[in-house]
Amino acid sequence: MIVTTYNWKEALAAVLAGVSRQTVLPDEVVIADDGSRSDTAEMLAQIARTFPVRLLHSWQDDSGFRVARSRNRAIAASSGDYLLLVDGDMVLHPDFVADHMAASAQGSFVQGSRVLTTAAFRDRMLSSPETRPTFVSSGISKRRNAIRMGMLSRAFISLNPITEPHAIKTCNQGWWRSDLIRTNGFDERMEGWGREDVELAWRAYHAGLSCRQLRYSGLAFHLHHQERHEDGNSSNDAYLEETKLKRSERCEKGIDQHVDELLANPLSDLRHAA
């Protein structure tokens, strides 16, 4: 599992608490840190003392919003065959990992959804890590995404074949590692907010990978925060349009830049240092 973060250790702690309560644990968790202060590393060292699986911290210098590079480094440092991508403000339902594994299929990636919380409900979740919204909770939106029904989820996947990417958000995704390596992961030309996730999905589509929309399972609850962008435009829109026009399957500046470095200097399991 890859978890992105940037200077919000309270939210990250809540996310990791949710990971530790999974009915099916991931093999490891790699924190893709886009330049957080030292207090995040200090908190991770403390959490590692009781964390149930390998916990790795992939940190890079704070040089602006570089989540594409941060995720690529974490992917390069990971060892699992199947990777779940979540953000450090997404608290997971206890069956999140199990649901994603049930939905996974070769030749595709899985796109999940999220429940949005208000600031007040977010504060409740941060103060009480076991608190999760339900369909009838006040203080949430996109409440349909709080419904978990296995049969309905399977029917939704089977009845909704995807022809091209839509509703793409990397806060809740599942990928075969080999597919991320084949497409070379996220395009690191893309800095600043937006489109790095959609652009990857289009390259995957050009490479023959389908998108399996996961609904009514794989639940995740987004902790409210002020968005980093002011409108729907992104400085990366031109890169996205280039990928569509050229039908690109692989980016030039991606995961492969980091593989040799991380093979030579692999990240240490924080549990061993705790």
Secondary structure per residue as TSV (DSSP state, phi and psi in degrees):
chain	resnum	aa	ss	phi	psi
A	1	M	-	360.0	134.5
A	2	I	E	-108.6	126.0
A	3	V	E	-121.9	118.1
A	4	T	E	-82.1	151.2
A	5	T	E	-156.5	156.4
A	6	Y	S	-159.9	104.6
A	7	N	S	51.1	41.7
A	8	W	-	-142.7	72.4
A	9	K	H	-66.4	-29.2
A	10	E	H	-64.4	-43.9
A	11	A	H	-66.5	-43.1
A	12	L	H	-60.4	-39.8
A	13	A	H	-61.2	-40.4
A	14	A	H	-66.0	-39.7
A	15	V	H	-62.5	-46.9
A	16	L	H	-67.8	-32.1
A	17	A	H	-62.4	-40.0
A	18	G	H	-66.2	-37.3
A	19	V	H	-62.8	-42.5
A	20	S	H	-67.1	-17.0
A	21	R	T	-98.0	10.5
A	22	Q	-	-66.0	140.9
A	23	T	S	-68.9	-29.9
A	24	V	S	-122.6	112.7
A	25	L	-	-77.8	145.1
A	26	P	-	-69.4	160.9
A	27	D	S	-69.8	-31.4
A	28	E	E	-160.1	162.9
A	29	V	E	-128.3	126.3
A	30	V	E	-112.1	120.8
A	31	I	E	-85.2	116.3
A	32	A	E	-91.8	95.9
A	33	D	E	-102.0	118.0
A	34	D	S	-90.0	38.6
A	35	G	S	103.2	31.8
A	36	S	-	-64.6	159.4
A	37	R	-	-65.1	170.4
A	38	S	H	-65.0	-19.8
A	39	D	H	-67.5	-24.6
A	40	T	H	-67.8	-45.4
A	41	A	H	-61.8	-39.5
A	42	E	H	-63.7	-41.6
A	43	M	H	-65.0	-41.9
A	44	L	H	-62.8	-38.0
A	45	A	H	-62.1	-36.2
A	46	Q	H	-71.6	-44.5
A	47	I	H	-62.1	-35.3
A	48	A	T	-59.6	-24.4
A	49	R	T	-59.9	-30.9
A	50	T	T	-124.2	7.8
A	51	F	-	-71.5	138.7
A	52	P	S	-80.9	-12.1
A	53	V	S	-135.4	173.1
A	54	R	E	-54.1	132.8
A	55	L	E	-126.0	116.9
A	56	L	E	-117.7	144.3
A	57	H	E	-118.9	108.5
A	58	S	E	-101.8	106.2
A	59	W	E	-114.0	142.5
A	60	Q	-	-131.1	161.9
A	61	D	-	-57.8	147.8
A	62	D	-	-81.6	97.0
A	63	S	-	-127.1	45.6
A	64	G	S	92.1	-178.4
A	65	F	-	-73.7	103.1
A	66	R	-	-128.9	53.0
A	67	V	H	-67.3	-28.9
A	68	A	H	-60.9	-48.9
A	69	R	H	-65.2	-41.0
A	70	S	H	-61.3	-45.0
A	71	R	H	-65.7	-40.9
A	72	N	H	-60.2	-42.8
A	73	R	H	-63.4	-39.5
A	74	A	H	-67.8	-40.1
A	75	I	H	-62.3	-44.3
A	76	A	H	-61.6	-32.4
A	77	A	H	-82.4	-13.7
A	78	S	-	-78.7	165.2
A	79	S	-	-125.9	-9.3
A	80	G	-	-74.8	155.0
A	81	D	S	-78.5	-28.1
A	82	Y	E	-127.0	127.8
A	83	L	E	-116.5	130.7
A	84	L	E	-97.4	128.9
A	85	L	E	-105.8	119.7
A	86	V	E	-136.1	158.6
A	87	D	E	-93.7	158.4
A	88	G	T	-76.3	15.1
A	89	D	T	-126.6	22.1
A	90	M	E	-116.1	108.0
A	91	V	E	-86.1	128.5
A	92	L	E	-97.1	141.1
A	93	H	-	-62.1	148.3
A	94	P	T	-58.0	-23.0
A	95	D	T	-100.8	16.7
A	96	F	H	-56.9	-52.4
A	97	V	H	-63.9	-45.5
A	98	A	H	-59.6	-42.5
A	99	D	H	-64.7	-41.8
A	100	H	H	-65.0	-42.0
A	101	M	H	-64.9	-36.2
A	102	A	H	-66.9	-30.4
A	103	A	H	-87.0	-14.0
A	104	S	-	-69.8	148.3
A	105	A	-	-155.3	141.1
A	106	Q	T	-58.2	146.2
A	107	G	T	82.2	15.7
A	108	S	E	-155.7	164.3
A	109	F	E	-121.0	160.3
A	110	V	E	-107.0	129.6
A	111	Q	E	-112.2	114.5
A	112	G	-	-94.3	-173.5
A	113	S	-	-128.2	-168.6
A	114	R	-	-153.5	153.3
A	115	V	E	-97.6	131.9
A	116	L	E	-93.2	137.9
A	117	T	E	-111.3	155.5
A	118	T	-	-80.0	170.5
A	119	A	H	-60.5	-38.9
A	120	A	H	-66.6	-43.8
A	121	F	H	-69.3	-36.1
A	122	R	H	-55.9	-45.2
A	123	D	H	-63.0	-36.1
A	124	R	H	-63.0	-42.5
A	125	M	H	-68.6	-36.7
A	126	L	H	-70.9	-34.5
A	127	S	H	-79.8	-26.6
A	128	S	S	-130.9	92.0
A	129	P	T	-56.8	-23.0
A	130	E	T	-82.3	-7.8
A	131	T	-	-70.5	127.6
A	132	R	-	-136.2	141.7
A	133	P	-	-71.7	155.1
A	134	T	-	-116.6	177.7
A	135	F	T	-57.0	-31.3
A	136	V	T	-97.3	1.8
A	137	S	-	-65.4	143.1
A	138	S	S	-83.2	161.1
A	139	G	S	83.3	20.9
A	140	I	E	-136.3	161.4
A	141	S	E	-134.3	171.2
A	142	K	S	55.0	44.0
A	143	R	G	-66.8	-22.1
A	144	R	G	-55.0	-31.6
A	145	N	G	-74.5	0.4
A	146	A	G	-94.9	1.6
A	147	I	-	-90.1	128.8
A	148	R	-	-118.7	112.1
A	149	M	-	-142.2	109.7
A	150	G	H	-58.4	-45.9
A	151	M	H	-64.3	-40.9
A	152	L	H	-66.2	-36.9
A	153	S	H	-63.7	-46.3
A	154	R	H	-64.0	-38.6
A	155	A	H	-66.0	-39.2
A	156	F	H	-61.9	-43.6
A	157	I	H	-63.8	-45.7
A	158	S	H	-70.5	-29.6
A	159	L	H	-94.9	-0.6
A	160	N	-	-126.8	66.5
A	161	P	-	-63.3	137.7
A	162	I	-	-101.9	128.2
A	163	T	S	-95.8	-29.9
A	164	E	S	-153.7	161.3
A	165	P	-	-61.6	141.0
A	166	H	-	-158.6	158.6
A	167	A	S	53.3	43.5
A	168	I	-	-88.2	125.6
A	169	K	-	-146.0	126.1
A	170	T	T	-77.7	2.4
A	171	C	T	-69.9	-13.9
A	172	N	E	-155.9	86.4
A	173	Q	E	-141.7	158.0
A	174	G	E	-131.2	130.4
A	175	W	E	-134.1	143.4
A	176	W	E	-71.8	132.0
A	177	R	H	-58.1	-37.8
A	178	S	H	-61.7	-32.8
A	179	D	H	-72.0	-37.8
A	180	L	H	-66.2	-38.3
A	181	I	H	-66.5	-41.5
A	182	R	H	-63.7	-39.2
A	183	T	H	-85.8	-7.0
A	184	N	T	70.1	22.4
A	185	G	S	68.3	-145.8
A	186	F	S	-82.3	144.2
A	187	D	-	-80.3	112.5
A	188	E	T	-77.9	-1.6
A	189	R	T	-67.0	-21.8
A	190	M	-	-86.8	104.3
A	191	E	-	-120.9	156.7
A	192	G	S	81.8	173.0
A	193	W	S	-68.2	136.2
A	194	G	S	99.5	144.8
A	195	R	S	80.2	-12.0
A	196	E	H	-63.3	-30.7
A	197	D	H	-77.1	-44.1
A	198	V	H	-64.9	-39.7
A	199	E	H	-63.3	-41.7
A	200	L	H	-61.9	-42.8
A	201	A	H	-60.6	-37.3
A	202	W	H	-68.8	-39.2
A	203	R	H	-63.8	-39.8
A	204	A	H	-61.4	-41.8
A	205	Y	H	-61.8	-44.6
A	206	H	H	-62.6	-28.8
A	207	A	T	-84.1	1.1
A	208	G	T	96.7	9.4
A	209	L	-	-91.1	135.5
A	210	S	E	-93.9	163.4
A	211	C	E	-110.1	116.4
A	212	R	E	-93.6	112.7
A	213	Q	E	-78.7	117.3
A	214	L	-	-95.3	112.8
A	215	R	-	-128.5	152.0
A	216	Y	S	64.4	19.9
A	217	S	S	-165.0	174.8
A	218	G	S	60.8	44.4
A	219	L	-	-72.2	142.4
A	220	A	E	-148.2	145.5
A	221	F	E	-120.9	115.8
A	222	H	E	-83.0	124.9
A	223	L	-	-78.3	123.1
A	224	H	-	-57.7	138.7
A	225	H	-	-157.3	162.3
A	226	Q	-	-71.0	130.5
A	227	E	-	-68.0	150.6
A	228	R	S	-79.5	-15.7
A	229	H	-	-110.3	154.7
A	230	E	S	-97.0	-23.2
A	231	D	S	-149.6	-170.3
A	232	G	S	-83.9	-2.1
A	233	N	-	-84.8	153.5
A	234	S	-	-139.6	145.7
A	235	S	T	-66.3	-12.0
A	236	N	T	-94.9	3.3
A	237	D	H	-57.1	-36.8
A	238	A	H	-64.0	-37.9
A	239	Y	H	-65.4	-40.0
A	240	L	H	-61.5	-46.2
A	241	E	H	-64.6	-35.7
A	242	E	H	-63.1	-42.7
A	243	T	H	-62.1	-42.4
A	244	K	H	-64.9	-44.1
A	245	L	H	-64.8	-44.4
A	246	K	H	-86.0	-7.1
A	247	R	T	53.7	45.7
A	248	S	-	-65.5	143.1
A	249	E	S	-110.4	-19.4
A	250	R	S	-143.0	139.4
A	251	C	-	-92.9	156.4
A	252	E	S	-83.0	-32.0
A	253	K	S	-113.1	90.5
A	254	G	S	-146.1	-142.4
A	255	I	T	-57.8	-38.1
A	256	D	H	-61.1	-17.8
A	257	Q	H	-68.2	-20.4
A	258	H	H	-111.5	-11.7
A	259	V	H	-62.6	-49.9
A	260	D	H	-62.0	-42.6
A	261	E	H	-59.9	-44.7
A	262	L	H	-80.0	-20.3
A	263	L	H	-70.9	-39.5
A	264	A	H	-73.9	-33.6
A	265	N	S	-131.4	71.7
A	266	P	-	-64.7	150.8
A	267	L	-	-70.1	144.7
A	268	S	-	-89.3	143.5
A	269	D	-	-65.0	118.9
A	270	L	H	-61.9	-21.6
A	271	R	H	-65.8	-29.2
A	272	H	H	-73.1	-26.5
A	273	A	H	-89.6	-14.8
A	274	A	-	-72.0	360.0
